[in-house]
């Protein structure tokens, strides 16, 4: 089994939650999302982010508006819808439960063999 592939899958599993959380703070531009995700070591490329944003929009969780830019083409800024806010609250509850469950399991280390 490949450790790197498993790590990538773990990150992908929480990517939607992280993106919704970033958008929940207010209007945000996609490149700012990419910057924040990259700074948090959640390596994401545009080819992953934009389709996910489209799915979130089609699901009614986010909306966007175009804002004119002083340096280039207009920019698309994303915000959460009311449905998106409710969805994020549900994900936050689930996230907190997962943290608690994971900590309960990983705190029991007596039977783990040392790494060689």
Secondary structure, DSSP 8 states (H G I E B T S, - for coil): --HHHHHHHHHHHHHHHHHHHHHHTS-EEHHHHHHHHHHTT----HHHHHHHHHHHHHTTSEEEEEE--SSSS-EEEEEE-HHHHHHHHHHHHHHHHHHHHHHHHHT--TT-----
